[in-house]
Amino acid sequence: MKRKITAVLLCVALAFTLSVNAAAQNESIDIVSDTEEVISQNVVEPRIQNGSIVDNGVYRIKNVNSGKYLNVHYGVDADHTNIYQWTGDGSTEQKWRVSYNLATDAYQIYSMSSSGGKYRCVDVTRGSTPLTSGQNIKLYKPTDPTSQELQIMSIGNSQYKIVMKQNTSLCLTAYGTSNGTSAGTTSTSAGNVFISTYTGAANQKWTFEYTNSTVVVPPTGWLDSVSSTAIRGWIWRSDLPNSPAKVFFNLVNNDTGDEYNFTTNANVYRSDLLNAGYGNGYHGFSYTIDWSNYSVGNYTVNVFGAEGAVYYLSGSPKTYNNQAIHLIGMIDDEGHDKSTWVTQEVINYAENIGAPSVEKIRGSTKENLLNYIKSSYFATVYTHGSRTSLNWSIETDEGTLNSGTLQRSEMLSLDYGYFSNTNCLLLLACSTAETGGMANNNNIAQSFVDKGVKTVVAFERAIVSSYSGTRLSTTRYAGYWGKVFIQELGSGKTVENAKNMALDKLVENQCDIFNITEEEYHTKCDDDIEYINQNIHCGMDTCVILGQNQTVKH
């Protein structure tokens, strides 16, 4: 008589563990309510195959000839453990989780003695040889579809033949009517179960007794990274080792409360997963994400599998801040590329402001220009401008320059608060803050404030830099002023202090280069034609702040 006390106690402990785990997940299930597939209970949703077999259902499988049950020897959860028939006793070693793979139209039968039906299944002992009549069956981890994929075929009267998917002429067969043993592994060992050519004999027929329960099969996986372009990781199900698992994403903007849910299949090949024994390796995911489509803020990113309950991947949650810094350099009608002002040094300063993503953009369409500003924590636009317009431009793949203007009048149609996520906008362009003699600041810079930008830094006059002959310097154009301004913001200065410091350093720089006094600098920057042909930055002292004087650095 077999000793089964240990197996029964393990079953009780497992049932308790599963119930506790399921209860612990209850509060998390609501977050997938908007996904493509709603999970509403802590059991695997049954799928019916062959009219009666429930996917992930737990069964006792009885041989028609002997009336005895498919049984794992002593319930041992180890590879090569023999499987035979034994008198029914209701123990865990006689219970099996039947898992159906829709992609391959095949079943795998997992022993409930193996961590609640998760890790080891019915396997044919064949080595590297083809499937052949007389080969023994045993318990083994799911690594070989040829040896482990089955079809459960109805033959009427609630009876089934269990055949090999790769050779349907071979079926599970029990020898005789005796109880089996661990050592009896041949096709003539008393009570042993093996595969043989189907003849329709009673010892090749089986019935499935449903235990009125299903099994949660938790996936395993990892959330590797959340970046400005993609969410990456992997997820794998042991019951479907070679099939892509569904992965769920939940994004919560902690600043606005906005929530986003979506799902995809993990079907990207990864050699590291294959080498680690995770099925065929096609279990990675790389979900492309355009953060400009999501409200700006600090995000908590949760990624999970949902096989009856919510199972968060290791490494989840992660955080992401999509408040980018955009440095936009337009191309003017003469082909001057102002994105050259955005040096790596400028990018480094911008990173110090505190937003996680700094993007240097060369030209833009009008629509993209608005979107870049809208999605920015801080944005700088290097371009041409006037009191009522701001230039945009983009160079096509053919090298043709397309350009135009964003008119102040066009901005009037934007929603109120359209730029409410933008803390600071620097317009390095001529005259965008010019008042035109009007007290109400009727200019395009003010329009950005009116539509939600907290602080706009702009210039009342033309920003010019003249030069002649070989008297060129690395400080040409307004790029130097912008570099210092961004540097000072990154060090924690207020917008007002950064603006003043940028002018002071610019003047100091110009005086050193041209060996002139500060007074001479300001004189030369007057509109006197006598001094216009000098390599000197002018108009920078007309910089004004519209909106708030804030500290932009996080």
C-alpha angles and dihedrals in degrees: 000000000000122000105236104161094101093050093051093049090050089052092053092048091049093050090051092049093050092050092050092048092048092050091049090057097052095094092053100054096082092069092074094054092110098044124107090261122039118214109204105164140041096246131078110269105250119241118195119224127180088009096287118028110101116217108242089007117144115236143177106224114212128194112232095215100049101023087226129126136247103257139185111224106263089332090280111174099213137109115268094023106152121247119209140146123279139174110277114264104153093244125148092250088068095052124092135187110222111210123191122204110205092193094060098025089231141119133227119199113215125196115239086215087070103080093304097315098312114110117026131045144177109297135180117233102230108124107200095333125104121264108282137178111265098032114139126240124225142159117280141153115268103266106118119054092188091059097037112032112098140179119219106209124190115232096178134263090068089294128129142193115220108214134178112261091221094047113022092186089073120075141173109276132185120211115228127320102284127105114265131236138217094248097043100092104144129095089255098045112120112264094356123144121219139143124274140159110289114249101160093256118155092244088063094055126088140185125212117222109198113220091206093245140098130208130237108226105194115210122226127218149117138252100223103181149341112211140165090273111027150013109227138187142098141261131191137185118211092207091055100032097168100037128088112253122219115250125201128210127203119185121186123187102217092197099051103019091236113151130199128190129186141146142210140175120264100230104135114124117240121179092204090062092048091049090049091055100256099144117268093339096249095122106101126109132202110181111195110223131188104203092195086075091062130071113267117257148082111313135203107209117201121184122186149154119240110205097155092318136032112274114184116215118241109266091036131157107042128173129232134181113205094189095119129190111229122197106191120192116187128205114236129220091266092055097255107153109215092187084083086075087067100081124173086258090060091047090052090052091049091052088056090061087075111249113125099227126053117186127187108206125195108209126324145203119256091255093049092046090058092044094049090053092044093054095044132105085195128004135183122194117197106195147100121291149160138200092282105027148040122208124236128187143171133189114225125223087258091057095252116141116229115189143161143149136272103223124213088229090060091056092059089075093057117106118265107265092020090143096034092127093057113096099184137009122189115198107198092189136107123276099342089138095045110134096206088218091299120129094212095066093243096190140111094256090060089048090064089053091047089055095051113279105140096212130016120188112197143147130254095205139038114288107221138170117190128191142167139201114343095334095115125135138188088253094069116144126001094303092100093055090048092049093054092044092054091044092054092047088052091054090057102262121148117252090256093051092045091051093051093045091051091055093046093052092044092054091046090050094049093048091052093049096048098030093236134133124253089251090053090050093056090045092052090050091061114102092261107138089215090074102031094098095066126106092246130130111237135180094035092113089067092071113133135184119230118194120359129008096219141156104253098191113098 
